[in-house]
Amino acid sequence: MSSRSPISTSACVYLHILVLLPLLAVRATPAISPQSQRGIVFPKDSFDECHLDDLQGTKGSCRRMEDCPTALKGWLERRESPKTCYFVRFDHFVCCKPEEQPVTEVPPILPPTRNPFIAPLVVRSSLQACYDLNNVKKTNENDLIFLVSVVGGMPTRPQEFPFMAALGWRSNFDQRIYYRCGGALISNNFVLTAAHCADLGGEPPSQVRLGGDNLTLAEGEDLPIRRVIVHPEYNANTAYNDIALLELETAAKPELKPTCIWAEKEIANSLVTAIGYGQTSFAGLSSAQLLKVPLKGVSNEECQVHYQVDQLAQGLLGTQMCAGDVSGERDTCQGDSGGPLLMQDGPLGYVVGITSLGQGCASGPPSVYTRVSSFVDWIEGIVWPAQQDAVSPKPTEMPGPEFDLRAMI
């Protein structure tokens, strides 16, 4: 008969659990805020099993689109859309049919961005810049080939959001830099942000930090701002036309690859992602760690009911868009102003919105974003003026107010 009591056995079990918890915690990644981890499916080390939608219910495995030859072949040859397993970050995982014969590994050729996609013979200057930055080549008017850098047979994965910008203000009190807004690098020397971030407390931002995943670490690149360009129709008393450009004094490093801007009126995917260094709770402390949160696009009609006339005198306009989390657990926060709202369309990511107006963190109502596609002509006229002259009419708008920061030193 054993002398071990039930109490000691129970205590032993709890002890094993306590020993296991730190081991499990080692596998966690701090790149995502704890709030935003809810509802995200992470792939296992071995590929998840799935079943195809054929008559036999063939068993497959969930793989990234670019790692599934059968899915790529079906798309390129017959425009067959593969069955989606889930999305992880910007990776599209599809149910991949097992190959009957080994296939020689070649650099992956990714499909067109949408089905069907007709690439115009003459593209917008912003879109051409996007293609150039991502090594996109047009073989003919119907097909785009995405040339993915490959090391050891796998696509390279740089920092997840190297284009993320943090806008800093130098304090007159202690000469420290305080980061109050976000933005997105859209060319080697231009950052897209919100107009209300161009003047906080009567002062424009003094520098931009690019590529930093954590603001307290000596990483990323700090660049001075040459000038601030605010949209000409922005009014500080309203949330309309809340968009601005920051021209950098020097070009960003090549590895801080700019992101693309979305030029079409409607977004192609209602699943979007907001990123920033803002508070993780309403009126809470800011996070030094770059955070991301998955959101869903909300129609302007549905969003309008959450905002009073004094906040949006003309209601929500077509130049604005909304996104949020219906559960109220995830949303952008104070301090994320000017930060990008991102959308994945095929293998490319785009900025579709700029964080403009909200009612706190995770408070239920969706946040309001400046719709980037409504301002592409204005952006192109400043960032890519030479290319725009060749492919599209000149914008009728005059550039907005400019602040030459060199004259303020």
Secondary structure, DSSP 8 states (H G I E B T S, - for coil): -----HHHHHHHHHHHHHHHHHHHHTT--TTS-GGGGTT-----SS--EEE-SSTT--EEEEEEGGG-HHHHHHHHHH-----EEEEETTEEEEEE---SS-------B---SSSS----SS--HHHHHHHHHTTEEESSSS-EEEB--EETTEE----S-TTEEEEEEE-TTT--EEEEEEEEEEETTEEEE-GGGG-BTTB---EEEES-SBTTSS-SEEEEEEEEEE-TT--TTSSTT--EEEEESS---TTS---EE--SSS-S-SEEEEEES-BSSTT--B-SB-EEEEEEEE-HHHHHTTS-TTT-TT-S-TTEEEEE-TTSS----TT-TT-EEEEEETTEEEEEEEEEE-SSTT-SS-EEEEEGGGGHHHHHHHHSHHHHHHHS---SS----EEEGGGG-
